[in-house]
Amino acid sequence: MFATPAYASTAGAAAGGGLTATLIQFLPFVLIFVLFWFLLIRPQQKRMKAHQAMVGGLKRGDTVVLSNGMIGKVTRVEDAEAMVEISQGVNVRVVKSMVAEVRNRTEIAANDKK
């Protein structure tokens, strides 16, 4: 009685569409999830795997940069911790996951190359 013809026609089309209409409604959500996967989740997982491999390969004599910016040399490696010499005679115990970067022992700094 009070339904307009436009409203009646869209209601009939949605009821008749069934599976197709439902898929079209959820398609934007699926596309957003795929976009998030490739732009956020996947790169973060790759970075996490690379960091775990770097921490797993930590060995005595490596020069490391800690997450707080300190640079030191690894003197002892244990299961979850490492002993890092940050100054001559100053050793600190560090959780291995807080190592931000491992620098090569033989690498020359960019500003020292001649």
ABEGO torsion letter per residue (X at the ends): XABBAAAAAAAAAAAAAEAAAAAAAAAAAAAAAAAAAAAAAAAAAAAAAAAAAAAAABBBGBBBBBAAGBBBBBABBBAABBBBBABBGBBBBBBAAABABBBBAABBBAAABX
